[in-house]
């Protein structure tokens, strides 16, 4: 392993190194579990998510996100911590992770922990250290807050099993969309080793649910479910292939989330996109997240959104609009009569607003003003709906005409999409609130 291993290094220096090393791991969420503290420890979780704090620049932060170690026996070509890179190497001890978590919690900087790791020595060795950390945090420090931890592929299933009873959410990263890409960029890893712990977590979660039905006070295994992450843009897979992989993972492993991480060029390698020509494909990542939402909440199938003739999303329009433009024979939809499933397919109508429409129209016919109050985005929906048999404005149900008008609405992309630097939030920023809200 190349790189400089620091033997004498302060905890503060370790934190800077290992929090920065964790910034490319996006499979990090803080909701989906309802577990309250029992009054004897510190921290708790609720179904709506954990509490949040704010960084110096006003963005929301909630989890202490760190690697246990950036030492790694693997040489994944896309990873900054690959074994052949000359970087400063360091590791926490279980006691140090516990100290950081508890002290940051007491200062109201964080409400939970996201703990990932490189692979030091072996998967078993690393997983055992992670288990020791969580065991100490839960049973010695009595921390009852949110913990998201990575399961290490190739580790002893017994270690993953024991760790799952201490964590709220667990994730195993598939890394790349296909086994071929994994062999090309991460030859030390295999799809079989990655999917094995994912199946283990799923099986144990199902068994644990049965135990809880029989014994209400039975310990809970990964109560917030499991997630995974795929790197997008490092290899030539199409959106069609990526979406099929995500759909398969949801169906086969009951995942809570599939995260998509735009490839960030941090290494020079002939098998990777050239550094000088490569920018993170953030807009592509955004479209994949939108399509993923359609799979999970809108009852779409991957085959409906893309096919082999049209394998990639149009980056100028969201996937739902693209689908609607290809199925104009179904529109316009009369909102006072259409069933819930059809309303879900109307651009501008979300699953919450669709539910509101179905409930409200029982009391009388709805008008466009009513839809606006319910959260319908009329600037997109107006081309696809009628109220009382009338459209909001005289429009032509033609693909080119609607496309031009939708493009003119200039969809609002997530904040920070342009010029994103991938700088992780720092817990050490100087906060200057002068002039804000009179403070």
N, C-alpha and C positions, 0 to 999 in steps of 0.2 A: 504494500500500500504506500503510495507516495503522499507527500504532504508533511507538514511539521506538527508533531504532537507536543502540545505544551503541558509540561508537568506542573509548573508553578504558574497558576493562572487564577485570578480572583473570580468569585462567583458573579460579580457584575460583568466581567469580561466574557465569561461563559454565556451569560444570558444574552449579551449582544450578539455573539457568534451563532448561538443555537436558535435564537428567535429569528434572526435574519435567514438562517438556513431553512427555516420552516415556511417561508413566505410563498413558495411555489405550490404548496399543498392546499388546494381549495376545498377539499372534501370535509368541510367544517361547518356544522350547524349546531344550533343550541336549543332546539325545541323538540317537541314530540314526546315528552315524558311528563308524567304527573306524579311526583314523589316529594312529599313534604318532609322537612326535618322533624325529628321527634322531640325537639326541645333540649336534647342533651349534647348536641354537636353544633357545628357551624355550617350554615348554608342550607339551601333547599332548592328544589326544582318545581316548576308548574307547567301545565300543559301548553300555556301560551308562549312559553319560552323563558329564558332566564333574564335577570335584570341586566341593564346595560350601563356602560359609562361612555365618556366621550374623550377623544384625543384632542390635542391642542388645536388641530385644524377643524374641529367640529364634527368629525365623523364618528360613528358609533362603534365602540369596541366592547367586547363582552368576555372573550376567552383568552387566557394566557396560552398562546400558541407557540410551542417549542418542540425541538427535537431532543430526545434523550441524549443522542450522540450524533455527530456528523461523520464519525468513522464508518467506513463501509467496505465490506469485502467484495462488493459487486462493482462492475465497471459499466453501468448503464450510460450510453453515449449522450443522453439528453440531460443528465443530472449534474448539478454543480458539485455534488458530494461524491461523484464517482471516484473509485479507488486510484485512478491514474492522475487525478487533478492535484496540483500543488496548492492546497489550502490549509489553513490552520485547523488542526483537528483537536477536538476536545469532547468531553462527556460530563454529564451531570452524575451525581450519585443519587440514589433514591431519597436520601435525607435532604439533599439540596433542592430537588424538585418540590418536596413537601414544604420546605421553608419558603420558597418563592411563592408557591400557591397560597399558603396561609397568610403570608405577610402582604401580598398584593390584595388578597380578599379583605383583610382587616383595613386596608387603606381605601377600599371601595374602588380599586382599579378594575377588578375582574370579579366575576361570579362563577367562573368555571375554568376547566383545564382542557386543552386540546394537546394530546401527547402523541407525537409520532417519533420515528427514529430511523437512522441508518442501521445497517446490519453489522454489528461489531462481533468479530470472531465467528459467530454462527447464529442462525435463527433462534435456536434454543437458548443460547446465552443471553441474547438481546431480549427475548420474550420473558425470560425469568427475571431480568432486571426491571422490566416494565411491570410485571406482576408484583414484585417486591415493592415498587414505588406506590402502586395503587393500594396494596394491602396496608402499607404504613399510613398512607393518606386517609384511608377510611377508618382504620382500627386504632391507630396510635394518635393521629391528629384529629380524628373524629370529624372529618370533613364530609358533609352531606350534600354538597353542591354538585353541579353538573360536570361529568367527566366523559370526554370523547377520546377513545384510544385506538391505535392501529393494531390490528392483528398481524403478526409477522408470518407470511407464507413460508412453509417448510418447518415451522416450529411444532413441537410436540402438541398434539390436540389437547392433552390434559392441561397444559399451561394456558392455552386459549380459553378452554372451558372455565378454569378457575378465574381468569381475568374478567371474563364476561359477567360474572356475578358482582364485580366491583365497579364496572363501567355502566354508563347510561346509554352510550352509543358506541358501536364498534365499526370500523371500516377496513376493507381490504381493497387496495387499489389494483384494478386490472391494468393500469398504466397506459396501455395502447389498445386500439380497437380490435386488432386481429393477432392471432398466434404468429403469423408470418412477420408482422412488424416487431413483435416482441423478440423473435429470434434474431432479427436484424439489429435492433438497437439495445436490447437487454438480453444477451445470449445466456447469461447465468440464471435467468428466471424462466419459468415455464407456466403456461396457462393452467396446466393441471395443478401445480402447487398453489397457484393463486386462487383457483376455484374451490379447492379442498377446504380451506378454513371458512370460506363463504358458505359452503354447504353445511359445515359443522355448526356455524352460528345459527343458520336458519333452522336446522333440525332441533337444536337445543332450545331455541326460542319457542318453537311449537310445543315441545315437551313441557317447557316451563309454564306455558299458558294452561296446560292441563293440570299441572301441579297447583297452580294458583286457584283454579276452580274448586279443587278438592280441599286445599289448605290455604285459607286467605292470607296467612302470615308467612307463606313460603317465600324465600329470597327470590328476587326478580333477576332474570338473566337478560342483559342488554334491552331494557324496557323501551328505549327510544329507537330500536331497530338498527339496521346496518346500512351503510352507504358505500359508494366506490367513486373512483375518479378515472377519467380518460384524458390523455393529452391529445389535443386537436391541432393538426397542422404539421407535426413532425414527420408524418408518413402520408402516403398518397391516398388513403381511404377517402371515399366520397361520403357526403352527408347521408346518403341512402344506406351505406354500409354501417356507419356509426349509429344511426337511429335504429337499425335492425338489431345491433348488438345491445343497445340500451333496452329496447323492448324485450328482448330475450332475457336479459338480466332481471328485469322487473317481474317477468312471469315465472322464471325458474327459481329465483332466490328471494322473492318478496322484499326487494330492496325498498328503502324509504326514498333514497335519492341516488341518481347518477349525476355526478358533477363533471362538467366539461372545462378543461383548462387549456386556454390558448397557449400554444407552444412559444416559449420564451427562449431565444437562442443565447445560451450561456457558455457553450463549448464550441470549439472548432472541430469539425469532423466531416469527412467526405460523404458520410451517409446522412447528414443533416442538411436542412436548407441553409444556404450560404448566409453568414452573419450580416454582411453588408447589404444584402437584398431582402432580408427577412424582417418582418415586423409581426408582432403577435396578432393573429387573426381574430381580433376582438369582436368584430361584427358577425363573423361566422359563429363564434362561440355564443353570441347573443341569440342568433336565430336557432341554434340547437337547443338552447334553454327554452325558447318559446315553443318549439316543437315538442320538447320533453313535457312541457306543461300540458300540451294538447293530448299527449298519450295518457298522462296520469289523471287529469281532471275533466277532459272533454270527450272521452271515449273514442278518440281517433285511433286508427291503426297506422303503423309505419308505412304500409303499402298504399294507404290513401294519400299520404303527403308527398311521397317521392316514388320514383320507379327507375328502372334501368335506362330509360330514354331521357329522363330528367333527374339525374342523380344528386344534384346539389340545389340548395335553397337559393332563391333570388334574394340577395342581400339588401335590395331596395324595398322589399315588401315583407311583412311578417308572414309566416307559414299559413296562418288561417286565411288571410286575404288571398294568398296564392291559390289555396284550395278552392275558395269560393269563386274566384275568377274562372277556374276550370270547370265549375259546375253551375254556371249561370242558369241552367234549365230548372234548378230548384228554387230560384229566386224570382221576384221578391216574396218574402215570407210575411204572412199576416200575423202580427204579434198577438192579436186577441184570440187566435185559434190554434196556432202552431203548438205542437207538443214540446215538452222540455228538451228532448234530445235534439230536435231540429233547431230550437233557439240557441242551443250551445254552439251550433255551427255557423252562426251569423257573426261576421266580423264586428267587433265593437260591443258584443254582448258577452260578458263573463259568466262564470257558473253561478256567482252570487246574484248578479242582476237577472239572470234567467230564472232563478228561483223566486225572486221578488216579483217578476212579471207574472208567473204562474199563480202566485198567491193573490196579487192585487187585482187581476182581471176577473176574479170571482165576484168582486164587488161592482164591476161595471167596466165599460170599454175604456181602454187606455189611449192617451194621446201622446204626441211626441214630447211634450213638456213633462208628462209623467215619467216617460222613459229616461229623460235626462236626470230627473231627481233620483231615479233608481240606480244611477251609475252607468247607464249605457253611453258609450262613446259615439255620439251621433255623427261625427264627421266621417266615421267609417261605416257605421250601420245604415245610414240613410240611403245607400245604394242598394240595400238588400232587404229592406222591410217596408211594410205598409201598416198604417193604423186606420182601421175602419175602411179599408180598401183604397186608401189614398197614400201616395208617397209624400215625403216631406217637401221635396221640390221636384219639378219636372226633370227627370233624368232618363238617359237611354241605358237600357240593360245591354250594353255592349262591352266586351272585354277591354278594347283599347281606350274607350272613353272613360270607363271607371278606373282603369290603371293610371291614366294621366292625372285624374283628379285625386286619387289616393296618394300619388307621389307628391302632389302639390301640398298636401296636408303636412308633410315633413314630420314623420313619426318622431316622437321624443325618445331618444335612446337613453339608456341608463347613465346617470351622472358619472363623469370621469371616463366615458368611453373613448373620447378623443384625447390623445396625449397622455395616456395612462402610463405610469412609470413603474408600476409593480413595487413601489416602496411600501413596505409593511408599516403599520402604525407603530409608533414608538411609545413605550410607557415612560420615557424619560424626557419627552418634549417639554420645553418651557411653556407654560400656559399663560397667555395674555388675554384677559377678558375685558380690558379697559375699553370703555365706549360701547360695550355690548349690553343691551337692556338696562342701561343706566348704571351698570356696575363699574 
